[in-house]
Amino acid sequence: MQLYIHIPFCRKKCRYCDFASYPGREADMPSYLDALLREAVMQAEILGRPTLETVFIGGGTPSLLPPNSLARLLREARRLFAISPDAEITSEANPGAITPEWLTAATEGGVNRLSLGMQAVQPELLRTLGRIHTAEETAASVRMARAHGIRNISLDLMFGLPGQTLAQWRETLNAALALEPQHLSCYGLIPEEGTPLYHDLIAGHLTLPDDGAERAMYDEALTLLERHGFRQYEISNFALPGFACRHNLGYWLQTPYLGLGASAASCLPDAGHPHSAYVRTANPAGLDAYLDMVTQQNWSLRETTPISPTEARFETLMLGLRTAQGVSEKDFLLSHGVSLSECYGAKLSMFRDQGLLIDENSHWRLTRRGMDVQNAILVELMDDKAD
């Protein structure tokens, strides 16, 4: 099983962000941590102190937690759950919002992987995104993390930004590689409705690169990172051998996971619904709503969605096609009791003939051209998911 812990505090909300994060609410950190740990106690009792193979602390900005609060969180997680000795324990952090004291608490608590939101190196692009750090602070944070013994460092980068050129993207990639990370996540910007960046785009104050320019940026990442020894193991993720993010792979391979905190989602086996494969739950996203739910112990406020066997089969295909290894016919049959060809055979063959899918060693995976149109492929496959 995997554990995700959400820390919804940040100094300033980025202009593209629609996650559950709340600037200016740092005074609520103590009550939030109390509530989060009460939820953890309840879940640990229900699940019978499960063994965790990965832990991921995300946000928001987890590096804003005071060191003593982070230490308490990690200590209680070990008390309530059986964390595997070789577990991957990741925390996100923002460059410029990280201190030696915080890193000491993190590493003493078992954090062995750090994910930093670098995004870009050009000051003008960082301002467009509403980021409050500099490229120099990213480099300083990497050096600080290494000095505290963290050897597994991931950097998040964004392309397809308003005003971004291919030369700027190449500069960002090279700057990231110069920091010698073990893992890089390269995401195309998706303007989320309701964010300040989205409103600027709608109003015409900003303009995105066209599809061809964005595709050229993605191709540049594929070429440059491969040249530096990185393997693409998922559409947006690249790692040196042995450093693929186990937590993220767990999501794509449908490993059961528990989420704690505001907006956190869980996906667990469903004993209460005999006609579903598993159940997905989501906590209230609002900070006050989450605190009220835990204080009142009104767990019915969580959104609960049973996932039918048919939906589970489609999710196996959808998530598996994001990975480099693709979807195994053998594993699909073992998981669902029905073959991949019975469910999707005609459509898979059609996309193979179009050069969008490859059937290799009984694994179906996207071609490079298929990655460009994966959403259209999934829409077509979704039509076949009904029994």
C-alpha angles and dihedrals in degrees: 000000000000131000127212121190120192122211106189101192128107138161093233131000113243115241093242098043124113096164122119099273129137123199118204095026098102090121087069094059096098094049091043093052090049090052093046092053092047088055089048091053091051094048094045090054093049094046096042099242096300124207113255121212094182137020122194124188109197140164157079094346114322090184088070090069111106110252093246090052092050090048090051092048093052093043093052092046089058091048095049100039134040101242113199114245090238096040119147106236113189132183126188117224137178120232107249092027097076129093136186089247092054091048091050090054090046097051094041087053092053104264106154101165130054126196115199125193099227095152098165141350101219112097092217093054092046088053091050089054092046092240115158099203133083132225088251091056090052091055091046091050091052091051091047093050092050091049087057092053102261106143099170109073127169126193124203115217130183130209134181090054123161108275094004118143130203089248091055091049090050089050091052092049092050092047090051093048090050088063088060099229121181094220138029129192113199112191130182110228114257110194105223117214113252097027121118090243091054091051091050090052093048091048091051095243090121133030128205122223112262122258093264093053092047091049090051089054091051091048089050090055092049093050099041097044093047088052089056094051100263118141121212105229097166134018094268102021133083130179142174111250110292095016104088108135105260092197094056092044087054090060092051092046092048097245109171112259138188122213124202127192139027113342091358116148130211130198113195140155110281115229093164097059111053093190096055131079095215140337129244120206131184128197120225110281096216115091094223092043091053093048090049092050093054095040091052092037086228098154091169087081088076115098109243125197121179110212114219122221089252092053090045091055091052091048090053089055096041096048095039093054089060090065129079092235092053126198120329115220090210095050092045091054092047092049099044108022091234130084126253091236092054090056104035108001100124095048094044090052091049093053090045090055089050091054094247098109134037125209103205126163090344092306123117115211139161121261119226089264090047091057089060092057100029093128092056090048092052092049089055092047091048089065088064097050098089117097 
